[in-house]
Amino acid sequence: MQKLNFINDKKELLFFSIILILILFISLLFQYNNYKIFTANSIYKLQAQVFNKYEKEDFDIYKFQGENFTFFSSTSKALNLEKLDFVDISILTSKVSFIEYLKGFYTKSFNIFKVYKSSIKKDLSYKIKSQHIDKDISEIYEAIFLAIPTNDRLRDVFATYSISHLIAISGFHLGVLSFIIYSILYFPYNYFHNRYFPYRNKKFDILIITLSILFLYLIFTNLVPSLLRAFVMMFLGVFILRANIKLVSFETLLFTFVFIIVLFPSYIFSISFGFSIIGVFYIFLFIKYFQNLNKIFLFLFFNIWIFASFNPIVHYFFGTTSFVQLFSPLITIFFTIFYPIELFLHLIGYGGMLDSFLNYAIGLKFEIFEVITPLWFFVSYIVVSLLAIVRKEAFIVLNVLLLSFNYYLFV
């Protein structure tokens, strides 16, 4: 049976466009109403949670998560807050614009009092910390399991290795978790399915249960942008396949991007969300033009090509470069084994078994240099990438460009 397109004619396109515009209007109206409430008085009191901590020489800067917005504020070191701590805090609102409200803003704060309040995430964070001696190692696992940001030093280490995408929870992690959940559910559900409701679609039912569990995990992580993108695509994928619509299509990716933005307008300012969408875009390009190659070759070549194709994009925003980044595709393959093993080890209380290996890896020093993608090349690369959706000639040019850039980057 021939697969259908996600949108088949102009009438459907117009219908979807109108619906999305209406949703965007409602989302912005809701956000603007919250903004007006927030700025009604020059001082706003709230309870917030510490999302991240940036230590300076004489003071600390904290990223706080409120009920409807995130903000940054500096405090004296005497306060000594930790990630996931709750505080009662008062902040100034008079200079915060609506755009800044959506993006996350910096403001002055005062009357800060720590609130001793428990949460599931704090309890799980404590269980992870109890299995490790080194604080940096604990932070790595808190990042890949609980979506808690790492400190500045670790972020620099991951940038040096070019593996930041492995630490920030995204589609890869969701894929591993969905496989684990599906496997655990399969045999118990198979028993009840065969005995009580054999007429139902067993695989679809298990996928729906898996999606429900993953949705709870998504909420638990406070809607991490890259994870949200992956979840929406997985959710759409389940129903798209059931409806016999092409799953791997740029239309699906575009709809996912637009759908998330109209629901959460603030994500348009999220670099991690943008990188997540762009990463899937190049995965789709790879599948479009290389899917008929040898499967073993594809497994090895996939990570290399994605790494090379993404470098011109990443280096426009972040210039950190080192020769060890050439091993990023191999580290990514290794991580597909490492992640589920460590998840299991932490569940049974033996998460520290590989700590010596990680300590050695993050302790290595490499020569680092800065390489920034020129604006003209960045724009040209984006244009050629988009043309490659419909023109094979453009895809050939794209490969010439990415090879040239990576030669320029490392040679």
Summary of the structure (lengths in Angstrom):
residues: 411
radius of gyration: 23.0
end to end distance: 48.9
largest distance: 67.2
contacts: 1163
relative contact order: 0.09
helix: 65%
strand: 12%
